[in-house]
Amino acid sequence: MISASDFIDPARDMGYDFYTGVPCSFLTPIINGVISDRRLDYVGAANEGAAVAIAAGAWLAGRKTVVMCQNSGLGNAVNPLTSLNHPFRIPTLFITTWRGEPGLGDEPQHQFMGEITERILETMSIPHDPFPDDGGLVAEALEKAAAAMADSSLPFAFIMKKDTVRDDGLTQTPLPARPPGDYADLRDNGDRPSRQQALERFLAVAPDRAGVISTTGKCTRELFTIEDRVQNFYQIGSMGCAAAMGLGLAMNTQRPVAVLDGDGASLMHMGTLATIGAYAPPGLVHIILDNGVHDSTGGQATVSEHVDFAHVALACGYAGAASCDSLGGFEQALGNAFAGDGKDAGPHLIHMRIAPGSMKPLGRPTVKPTDVVARFKEFLSGD
Ligand SMILES: Cc1ncc(C[n+]2csc(CCOP(=O)(O)OP(=O)(O)O)c2C)c(N)n1
């Protein structure tokens, strides 16, 4: 058994100081150690997939990240691990517990996942080692993980068994309470513009120094087709994770960050709105282009018709939110959100209702994901 600081301190010396995840009772000592350590950042994510995406955003901005979760949460993480980290080559130190380890006699709900935990990691081509259970093994384990990640630029996992780390307690500083956010109703109730028109207006109004993360499907394809720019991060996979990545990024850059989300994608990871509202990076502008359907997959209705995203965001702690359905209203909302370089009083959410359908002909990003990362990181470093 080791103490949390036996791991946290040498990991910090190697630069790992941005942690995110979802707790597990086997992880309690290490998560509590991280939360109690003022030198480290910890973001409590709504689910494990969001944690992976938050870490990916922080990594883009130059942080070395650690994602912690229970192996029950591996299923939630598979989507971004395979369709975000893998194509874009985004590393993270991934600590999963081993509930249901064969022979442990764990609860029934953990037994099958315990049997397949190593195989799931192997299927995802994520190399793994046991989490070090002796202080003398930590440096070597961390060096091996770091070398593997430097070599592949992909995640490396430690699997933590029961009772590996000693619990030294929890000192928790509550996140600051904030006053209720501002709401702007900018709806005109006329004909709704197309996604293309909304994206063109966004490109005309948003500051060029903003990093932009666009959601999977036709939103990303249209953004690329209208204008390919180094500050566009085309999140071609990991549906629902654009906002989480935007959160991790906005917490770690001085630049404004815009997330171009879809209604289907946003609904898929709605818990992330609460995480954004709680951690509240001021430069984040979260735009939901709501066409009421899964346009990219054939126009099947989502349930967004009944969802007031602006008030959901305000209820979650966003500093400002607007509802709009015209290009004029959208421009006004963007102007408010990006006032003061987008650093004044965010995060903001803009719920923009648009018409279904997409531009023709419609391209798709031809820039390789690894090149998208390289030029995006270079863009960020130019601040
Ligand atoms: C996890 C996951 N589930 C399903 C899909 C298939 N898929 C790709 S885009 C899309 C629709 C996204 O809908 P929305 O966010 O509303 O954007 P729109 O297509 O309307 O622009 C779906 C379901 C996927 N890529 N990933």
The ligand as an SDF file (V2000), in Angstrom:
LIG
                    3D

 26 27  0  0  0  0  0  0  0  0999 V2000
  -21.7260    8.1220  -29.9190 C   0  0  0  0  0  0  0  0  0  0  0  0
  -22.2970    8.3180  -31.2610 C   0  0  0  0  0  0  0  0  0  0  0  0
  -23.5930    7.9920  -31.4910 N   0  0  0  0  0  0  0  0  0  0  0  0
  -24.1270    8.1740  -32.6980 C   0  0  0  0  0  0  0  0  0  0  0  0
  -23.3710    8.6800  -33.7140 C   0  0  0  0  0  0  0  0  0  0  0  0
  -23.9740    8.8810  -35.0970 C   0  0  0  0  0  0  0  0  0  0  0  0
  -24.2200   10.3020  -35.3410 N   0  0  0  0  0  0  0  0  0  0  0  0
  -23.3190   11.0950  -35.9840 C   0  0  0  0  0  0  0  0  0  0  0  0
  -23.8240   12.6640  -36.1470 S   0  0  0  0  0  0  0  0  0  0  0  0
  -25.2850   12.2980  -35.3770 C   0  0  0  0  0  0  0  0  0  0  0  0
  -26.3510   13.3250  -35.2140 C   0  0  0  0  0  0  0  0  0  0  0  0
  -25.9260   14.5050  -34.4100 C   0  0  0  0  0  0  0  0  0  0  0  0
  -27.0740   15.2890  -34.1660 O   0  0  0  0  0  0  0  0  0  0  0  0
  -26.9780   16.7880  -33.7600 P   0  0  0  0  0  0  0  0  0  0  0  0
  -25.9660   16.9610  -32.6970 O   0  0  0  0  0  0  0  0  0  0  0  0
  -28.3370   17.2860  -33.4940 O   0  0  0  0  0  0  0  0  0  0  0  0
  -26.3600   17.4950  -35.0390 O   0  0  0  0  0  0  0  0  0  0  0  0
  -26.9070   17.5850  -36.5320 P   0  0  0  0  0  0  0  0  0  0  0  0
  -26.6070   16.2810  -37.1920 O   0  0  0  0  0  0  0  0  0  0  0  0
  -28.3650   17.8700  -36.4740 O   0  0  0  0  0  0  0  0  0  0  0  0
  -26.1200   18.7030  -37.1120 O   0  0  0  0  0  0  0  0  0  0  0  0
  -25.3400   10.9720  -34.9760 C   0  0  0  0  0  0  0  0  0  0  0  0
  -26.4710   10.3630  -34.2660 C   0  0  0  0  0  0  0  0  0  0  0  0
  -22.0240    8.9800  -33.4390 C   0  0  0  0  0  0  0  0  0  0  0  0
  -21.2030    9.4840  -34.3660 N   0  0  0  0  0  0  0  0  0  0  0  0
  -21.5260    8.7930  -32.2150 N   0  0  0  0  0  0  0  0  0  0  0  0
  1  2  1  0
  2  3  1  0
  2 26  2  0
  3  4  2  0
  4  5  1  0
  5  6  1  0
  5 24  2  0
  6  7  1  0
  7  8  2  0
  7 22  1  0
  8  9  1  0
  9 10  1  0
 10 11  1  0
 10 22  2  0
 11 12  1  0
 12 13  1  0
 13 14  1  0
 14 15  2  0
 14 16  1  0
 14 17  1  0
 17 18  1  0
 18 19  2  0
 18 20  1  0
 18 21  1  0
 22 23  1  0
 24 25  1  0
 24 26  1  0
M  CHG  1   7   1
M  END
$$$$
